[in-house]
Amino acid sequence: MRSFLAGAFFVSGCGPDYTYPANTVPQSIQDICLKENNLAVKARVAGKTVGALLSINDLLDAKGQIPRAVHEKMGQVMQAVTRVALSTDLAIDFCEVIVRDRKYLNELVILRSLDDTKRANADAIGIEESINRTVFRQGKYRPVGRGNGNFILKEVKLEDFLAEQIAQRVRLGFARESREDAEETSSRFVLIEGSFDASHGERVFRFSTLSLQEENPHKTMLDIFHTASGVLKDYGFTDYGAIEIQDYLNRQKLTLDKETVLNYQAKRITDQEILDRYLTESQSVRDAFKLFGVSPSATEAAAEKN
């Protein structure tokens, strides 16, 4: 996926004048896609998020893979969305592209911060980091009304984008470790979900994981925390109260308030101090099964041994 999409993230603006006035943004995206790439898309604006939907016949091939042609179309649509977003007087923070197939209801989503695109264009971040800052999401969707005609775009908030990006970075990190040393990580089983909870005025980043690592169960907790701390520092995001990481299989929970996270970022507190002061016993493993949709049989049996 990355190799086909990298080129879509480096799009130049059209100078200081606004080429696309605010009230023309959706139509401009649709026109560019149709005229330049013969792609019929539906574009929408929701708050400070602009997005486009491309409906196709098949998202996956016979092997369950996304064909190269789909990647290319997705990149072309993202180029159009970003091009318009960079040259409009409409306030835009996020660009989103959604590709759906009509028959099997599969969906692929790419979400990107417009500021990250600007940083990439200015060589402030490299290609690899630029792609790491892009959220990829794949799954099923529920049609609204008849077919794919009704496209509802939801506004993206920075805190939700960061929570999803952090969880994705953690997954990719685990996958990279598995490729580099399959024997060492053969006993490591990890699922992770990230969210931002703003209910009751808490404003908490919550990361839930099912992690099986026999030799060092604390490593997963620290890996997630390191990733979260690094991303929040890179974005300069401080509008939160705490970070909470819950490992259900190992029955441990790590809760750090913002001040502690900032102290860690300033190297005033160590990993070991984090574990000694803030790691506590967590809930039963059964509480996680509904969250991840994992059968308890094998995972709970492994957890009972710890």
HELIX and SHEET records of a PDB file:
HELIX    1   1 ARG A    2  LEU A    5  1                                   4    
HELIX    2   2 ALA A    6  PHE A    9  5                                   4    
HELIX    3   3 ALA A   22  THR A   24  5                                   3    
HELIX    4   4 VAL A   25  ASN A   37  1                                  13    
HELIX    5   5 ARG A   68  LEU A   86  1                                  19    
HELIX    6   6 LEU A  114  ASN A  121  1                                   8    
HELIX    7   7 ILE A  127  ASN A  132  1                                   6    
HELIX    8   8 LEU A  158  GLU A  180  1                                  23    
HELIX    9   9 SER A  199  GLY A  201  5                                   3    
HELIX   10  10 HIS A  218  TYR A  235  1                                  18    
HELIX   11  11 LYS A  258  GLN A  265  1                                   8    
HELIX   12  12 ASP A  271  TYR A  278  1                                   8    
HELIX   13  13 VAL A  285  ALA A  288  5                                   4    
HELIX   14  14 PHE A  289  PHE A  292  1                                   4    
HELIX   15  15 PRO A  296  GLU A  304  1                                   9    
SHEET    1   A 5 VAL A  41  ALA A  46  0                                        
SHEET    2   A 5 THR A  49  ILE A  56 -1                                        
SHEET    3   A 5 PHE A  94  ASP A 101  1                                        
SHEET    4   A 5 ASN A 106  SER A 113 -1                                        
SHEET    5   A 5 VAL A 135  LYS A 140 -1                                        
SHEET    1   B 5 PHE A 189  ASP A 197  0                                        
SHEET    2   B 5 VAL A 204  LEU A 212 -1                                        
SHEET    3   B 5 ALA A 242  ASP A 247  1                                        
SHEET    4   B 5 GLN A 252  ASP A 257 -1                                        
SHEET    5   B 5 LEU A 279  GLU A 281 -1                                        
END                                                                             
